Structure formats: C-alpha cells, structure tokens
C-alpha cells in the first residue's frame, strides 16, 4: 500500500510582513492573489543582495504537495524551500506557491479534485503577473517539478512575460504511460496490475471506472473523486506542448530518479535542438543525493535534514545567465 501511494504522489497579498530567512540570508514575504473563490497564497524569497534581477516561479508536483515540496503522504524533503534558499544565495528571487484548493490556498476552490491542468496553468500565469508587479522583473522563469512540468508547459502556451522554462524531473510522455511504468516497476504491485492497467486504459479513453470490488490498495489512485482529474491530465502530451514553446528551456533529470526516467528527459530534450539537458548524477526525484537501492532512495523522501544535492542551483543559475 505504501509503495503504491508513493507512485500516486507523483503522477497525479494578505500577509506582507517580511521575515528573515537565515539559510539564505534573504527576506521572505507571504503574499496572495485572487483565486476563483478565495485567495491563492505563496511565499516570495528575495536575496539579501539582489544580483541578477531574475525571478523564478516554482510550480509544485502532483497531489497534495505544498509550497515547500512536502505532502501528507510521507514526503518531507522540503525540496522547494531548499531550492528557493539556494537560489537566494545566488541572488535570485523565487516565488513558491500552494496549489488551488490546497493548504493555505484551500479557500480558492470548494473541491480541489475538480481542478484541471489548465486551471493550474492559469494560476501560474496569474502568479507570473504578481511576481513581475512585486519585483519589477521584465519576465519570470517557470520552474516545474514532476507534474509541475506539465503545468509549466501548459502555461507556456501563453508565453508573454515568460523568460523561459526549467523542467525538473518531469515526464516526457503522457502521464498515463508514466503511471503504467511506475506500477509495473514495483514487484509488490504485481497482483494489482491487471485491474490497474484496465483502469488506466479506460481513463485514458475518457471513460470513468467502476471501483466497486476494486482492490483497496488501488482506491487511493482511482477513487471516483479524482477520476475527472486523471482523465484531464492523461490527455496532455508534454512533447507536443514543448515543441510549441519558442523560448529557452532547461531539462534537469536525476540519474537515480525511481519515478521518472532519463528517457523521459531525453524525449523532452528532443522537442527542439535548442533545449538543454543536464543529467544530475546520483540525484533522485526530490533532488537529493540518493543510494541506488529503491528502499534507501525512497527513505530520502521523508528526511528533511538531507540537503539539496550539490550544484543544482548552480546549473540553474548558469543556464539563466546564458
């Protein structure tokens, strides 16, 4: 059950008082923008010594993932917070956000399960507008992680005011294909595969799935409340979206990512000759240095004391400067 939930986690300004962020020696501001039914909320981290004037919007991955990169399914890696601090150390401002209907953005919509990829994309563009207002930046970089890559690509179909894209640990195929591969990769899921594969096929075809009699371990993944979201998400092809975006693109992929493969990153990089691909050796899906064995790799997801893998922020900064 726990292993199955780990796969599920990746597939699928009211307060303006500043506070000091010791790790980055910068200033944090808690900000908000208007959402459909209530405010969307996020955190701006500005460096103590602004060097580049660059701003990055960090778009979180799937499921109940908060602005720091954590979720109640067992992920406590604080990936986005650590990344924001590392960027601030290099003179770059970042905005990280709570998704529509979740955490501090919970009042923005009554049912977060009804939110679509396009909804998230429009929210990202609204945050771009706010980031430019707050910082006077000419344009904003979109950094999508995991499913956030798909959101960034969808948002980039309206490229005005975007500097470029930084796509981290994202699928190069439809999410239905990634989900099939993830479930098959874990031997513990073998008894569940026939039912799971049939459900994915149906959702991919735009049809809802009957869950009565389905194995309990599959219900968190295919429960009726999320099927509409899965049908929508499965319809997007990231490669086609990337081909349509004309701006600069960096693809980052860890060599020890047990959820998204290097082949996905290579497929994204094949969209256009100008796309830059960087392989992060020994790095896993939550951007931590990780052992090769699956259990040790997964253990890093729940360890907030582990630092971000070395050089990630340097790679991002170097790309932006070029």
C-alpha positions as CSV (number, residue, x, y, z in Angstrom):
1,X,0.0,0.0,0.0
2,X,2.8,2.5,0.9
3,X,4.7,1.7,-2.3
4,X,1.5,2.3,-4.3
5,X,0.9,5.6,-2.7
6,X,4.4,6.7,-3.5
7,X,3.6,6.3,-7.2
8,X,0.4,8.2,-6.8
9,X,2.2,11.1,-5.3
10,X,4.0,12.0,-8.5
11,X,1.5,11.0,-11.2
12,X,-1.2,12.6,-10.5
13,X,-1.0,39.6,-0.5
14,X,-2.9,39.2,2.7
15,X,0.2,38.9,4.8
16,X,3.0,41.1,3.7
17,X,5.1,41.4,6.8
18,X,8.7,40.4,6.0
19,X,10.7,37.9,7.9
20,X,14.3,36.9,7.8
21,X,15.3,33.6,6.2
22,X,18.5,32.6,7.9
23,X,19.6,29.9,5.5
24,X,19.5,32.2,2.5
25,X,20.1,35.5,4.4
26,X,17.2,36.9,2.5
27,X,13.7,38.2,3.1
28,X,10.5,36.2,2.9
29,X,7.2,37.7,2.2
30,X,3.9,35.8,2.4
31,X,1.7,37.0,-0.5
32,X,-1.6,36.3,-2.0
33,X,-3.5,36.8,-5.3
34,X,-7.2,36.4,-6.2
35,X,-8.4,32.9,-6.9
36,X,-11.8,31.7,-8.2
37,X,-13.5,31.6,-4.8
38,X,-10.8,32.8,-2.4
39,X,-7.1,33.7,-2.3
40,X,-4.2,31.8,-3.7
41,X,-1.2,32.1,-1.4
42,X,2.6,31.8,-1.7
43,X,6.0,32.8,-0.5
44,X,8.4,35.2,-2.1
45,X,12.0,34.8,-1.1
46,X,14.2,37.7,-2.0
47,X,18.1,37.6,-1.7
48,X,19.7,39.9,0.7
49,X,21.9,41.1,-2.1
50,X,20.0,41.1,-5.4
51,X,22.4,40.4,-8.3
52,X,20.6,39.4,-11.4
53,X,17.0,40.7,-11.1
54,X,15.8,37.3,-12.1
55,X,12.7,35.7,-10.7
56,X,11.7,32.1,-10.7
57,X,8.2,30.7,-10.1
58,X,8.4,27.2,-8.6
59,X,5.4,25.1,-9.6
60,X,4.8,22.1,-7.4
61,X,4.2,18.5,-8.4
62,X,1.1,16.3,-8.2
63,X,-1.2,15.5,-5.4
64,X,-1.3,17.4,-2.1
65,X,2.1,18.9,-2.4
66,X,2.7,22.2,-0.6
67,X,4.8,25.2,-1.5
68,X,7.8,23.7,0.3
69,X,7.6,20.4,-1.5
70,X,6.1,18.3,1.2
71,X,2.8,16.3,1.4
72,X,0.9,14.3,4.0
73,X,1.6,11.0,2.0
74,X,5.0,10.9,3.6
75,X,7.1,13.3,1.6
76,X,9.0,15.7,3.9
77,X,12.0,16.5,1.8
78,X,11.3,20.3,1.7
79,X,12.7,20.3,-1.9
80,X,11.2,23.7,-3.0
81,X,12.1,25.5,0.2
82,X,15.7,24.3,0.0
83,X,15.8,25.2,-3.7
84,X,14.5,28.7,-3.0
85,X,17.1,29.2,-0.4
86,X,19.9,28.1,-2.7
87,X,18.7,30.4,-5.4
88,X,18.6,33.3,-3.0
89,X,22.2,32.6,-2.0
90,X,22.9,33.2,-5.7
91,X,21.0,36.4,-6.0
92,X,17.8,35.1,-7.5
93,X,14.3,35.8,-6.2
94,X,11.8,32.9,-6.1
95,X,8.0,32.5,-5.6
96,X,6.7,29.2,-4.4
97,X,3.0,28.5,-4.1
98,X,0.3,26.4,-2.6
99,X,-1.9,24.9,-5.3
100,X,-5.5,25.9,-5.9
101,X,-7.7,24.3,-3.2
102,X,-4.8,23.0,-1.0
103,X,-3.1,24.1,2.2
104,X,-3.2,28.0,2.5
105,X,-4.9,28.2,-0.9
106,X,-7.7,25.9,0.3
107,X,-10.4,28.6,0.1
108,X,-9.7,29.2,-3.6
109,X,-12.0,26.4,-4.7
110,X,-14.6,24.2,-2.9
111,X,-13.4,20.9,-4.4
112,X,-9.6,20.6,-5.3
113,X,-10.4,17.3,-7.1
114,X,-12.2,19.3,-9.8
115,X,-9.2,21.5,-10.7
116,X,-7.6,20.8,-14.1
117,X,-4.2,21.2,-15.5
118,X,-5.4,24.3,-17.4
119,X,-6.6,25.7,-14.1
120,X,-3.2,25.3,-12.6
121,X,-1.6,26.8,-15.7
122,X,-3.8,29.9,-15.5
123,X,-2.9,30.2,-11.8
124,X,0.7,30.1,-12.7
125,X,0.3,32.9,-15.2
126,X,-1.5,34.9,-12.5
127,X,1.5,34.4,-10.2
128,X,3.8,35.5,-13.0
129,X,1.9,38.8,-13.2
130,X,2.1,39.2,-9.5
131,X,5.8,38.3,-9.4
132,X,6.5,41.0,-12.0
133,X,4.5,43.5,-10.0
134,X,6.3,42.8,-6.8
135,X,9.8,42.8,-8.3
136,X,9.6,44.9,-11.4
137,X,11.1,42.0,-13.4
138,X,10.7,42.1,-17.1
139,X,9.8,38.4,-17.3
140,X,9.6,35.4,-15.0
141,X,11.1,31.9,-15.3
142,X,8.8,28.9,-14.8
143,X,10.3,26.0,-12.9
144,X,8.1,23.0,-12.9
145,X,8.9,19.9,-10.8
146,X,7.4,16.5,-11.5
147,X,3.7,17.1,-12.6
148,X,4.5,20.8,-12.3
149,X,6.5,20.3,-15.6
150,X,3.2,19.6,-17.4
151,X,1.6,22.7,-15.7
152,X,4.6,24.8,-16.8
153,X,4.3,23.6,-20.4
154,X,0.6,24.3,-20.5
155,X,1.1,27.8,-19.1
156,X,3.9,28.4,-21.6
157,X,1.4,28.1,-24.5
158,X,0.8,31.8,-23.5
159,X,4.5,32.8,-23.5
160,X,4.1,36.5,-22.9
161,X,6.2,37.7,-19.9
162,X,8.0,34.3,-19.6
163,X,11.8,34.3,-19.6
164,X,12.0,30.5,-20.2
165,X,11.3,27.1,-18.7
166,X,13.2,25.0,-16.2
167,X,11.7,21.5,-16.3
168,X,12.8,19.3,-13.4
169,X,12.1,15.5,-13.1
170,X,9.2,15.7,-15.5
171,X,7.6,13.2,-17.8
172,X,8.3,13.3,-21.5
173,X,5.2,11.1,-22.2
174,X,1.6,11.2,-21.3
175,X,1.1,10.7,-17.5
176,X,-0.9,7.5,-18.3
177,X,2.2,5.9,-19.7
178,X,4.3,7.0,-16.8
179,X,1.8,5.6,-14.3
180,X,1.8,2.2,-16.1
181,X,5.6,2.1,-15.9
182,X,5.7,3.1,-12.2
183,X,3.2,0.5,-11.2
184,X,5.0,-2.2,-13.1
185,X,8.4,-1.2,-11.7
186,X,7.4,-2.2,-8.2
187,X,7.2,-6.0,-7.7
188,X,4.8,-5.6,-4.8
189,X,2.2,-4.3,-7.2
190,X,2.2,-7.5,-9.4
191,X,-1.2,-8.9,-8.1
192,X,-2.8,-5.5,-8.8
193,X,-1.6,-4.9,-12.3
194,X,-4.4,-6.4,-14.3
195,X,-7.0,-4.3,-12.6
196,X,-4.8,-1.2,-12.6
197,X,-3.9,-1.4,-16.3
198,X,-7.6,-1.8,-17.2
199,X,-8.5,1.3,-15.2
200,X,-5.7,3.4,-16.8
201,X,-6.9,2.2,-20.3
202,X,-10.4,3.3,-19.5
203,X,-9.5,6.7,-18.1
204,X,-7.1,7.3,-21.0
205,X,-10.1,6.8,-23.3
206,X,-12.1,9.4,-21.3
207,X,-14.3,6.9,-19.5
208,X,-14.8,6.7,-15.8
209,X,-14.0,3.5,-13.9
210,X,-16.3,1.5,-11.6
211,X,-14.4,1.0,-8.3
212,X,-16.9,-1.4,-6.6
213,X,-14.9,-4.6,-6.0
214,X,-11.6,-3.0,-6.8
215,X,-8.7,-3.9,-4.5
216,X,-8.5,-1.4,-1.6
217,X,-4.9,-0.6,-2.4
218,X,-5.9,0.8,-5.7
219,X,-8.7,3.0,-4.4
220,X,-6.5,6.0,-3.4
221,X,-5.3,6.1,-7.0
222,X,-8.6,5.5,-8.9
223,X,-11.3,6.7,-6.4
224,X,-14.2,8.4,-8.2
225,X,-13.4,11.9,-6.9
226,X,-10.1,12.0,-8.8
227,X,-11.1,10.3,-12.0
228,X,-12.1,13.5,-13.7
229,X,-8.7,15.0,-12.9
230,X,-6.9,11.9,-14.2
231,X,-8.9,11.9,-17.5
232,X,-7.9,15.5,-18.0
233,X,-4.2,15.0,-17.1
234,X,-3.9,11.9,-19.3
235,X,-5.0,14.0,-22.3
236,X,-1.8,16.1,-22.4
237,X,1.3,15.3,-24.4
238,X,4.2,17.2,-22.9
239,X,6.4,16.7,-26.0
240,X,3.8,18.4,-28.2
241,X,3.5,21.3,-25.8
242,X,7.2,21.8,-25.6
243,X,7.5,21.8,-29.4
244,X,5.1,24.7,-29.5
245,X,7.0,26.9,-27.0
246,X,9.7,29.1,-28.6
247,X,11.7,30.2,-25.6
248,X,14.8,28.8,-23.8
249,X,14.3,25.5,-22.0
250,X,16.5,23.6,-19.5
251,X,15.6,20.0,-18.7
252,X,17.1,18.6,-15.4
253,X,16.9,14.9,-14.6
254,X,18.4,12.9,-11.8
255,X,20.1,9.6,-12.7
256,X,18.6,7.9,-9.6
257,X,15.0,9.1,-10.0
258,X,12.9,6.0,-9.4
259,X,9.7,7.7,-10.6
260,X,10.7,9.5,-13.9
261,X,13.3,8.0,-16.2
262,X,16.2,9.6,-18.1
263,X,14.4,8.5,-21.2
264,X,11.6,11.0,-20.3
265,X,14.2,13.8,-20.1
266,X,15.8,12.8,-23.4
267,X,12.4,12.8,-25.0
268,X,11.7,16.3,-23.7
269,X,15.1,17.5,-24.9
270,X,14.3,16.1,-28.4
271,X,11.5,18.6,-28.9
272,X,13.8,21.2,-30.2
273,X,17.6,21.4,-30.8
274,X,17.9,24.4,-28.5
275,X,16.6,22.5,-25.4
276,X,19.4,21.9,-23.0
277,X,19.5,18.7,-21.0
278,X,21.6,18.2,-17.8
279,X,21.9,14.8,-16.2
280,X,22.2,15.1,-12.4
281,X,24.4,12.1,-11.3
282,X,23.3,10.3,-8.2
283,X,20.2,12.5,-7.7
284,X,16.7,11.3,-7.1
285,X,13.2,12.6,-7.7
286,X,13.2,15.0,-4.7
287,X,16.6,16.4,-5.8
288,X,18.6,14.7,-3.0
289,X,21.7,12.6,-3.3
290,X,20.3,9.1,-3.1
291,X,21.6,5.5,-2.9
292,X,20.9,3.1,-5.8
293,X,18.7,0.7,-4.0
294,X,15.0,1.5,-4.1
295,X,14.2,1.4,-0.4
296,X,17.2,3.7,0.5
297,X,16.2,6.0,-2.3
298,X,12.6,6.3,-1.0
299,X,13.8,6.9,2.5
300,X,15.3,10.3,1.5
301,X,11.7,11.5,0.7
302,X,10.9,11.5,4.5
303,X,14.2,13.0,5.7
304,X,14.0,16.8,5.9
305,X,17.6,17.0,7.3
306,X,19.1,16.0,3.9
307,X,20.4,19.0,1.9
308,X,19.6,19.6,-1.7
309,X,22.0,17.7,-4.0
310,X,25.1,19.8,-4.8
311,X,25.3,22.0,-7.9
312,X,21.6,22.0,-8.8
313,X,21.2,25.7,-8.1
314,X,24.5,26.4,-9.9
315,X,23.2,24.6,-13.0
316,X,20.0,26.6,-13.0
317,X,21.8,29.9,-12.4
318,X,24.3,29.2,-15.2
319,X,21.6,28.4,-17.6
320,X,19.7,31.6,-16.8
321,X,22.8,33.7,-17.2
322,X,23.5,32.1,-20.6
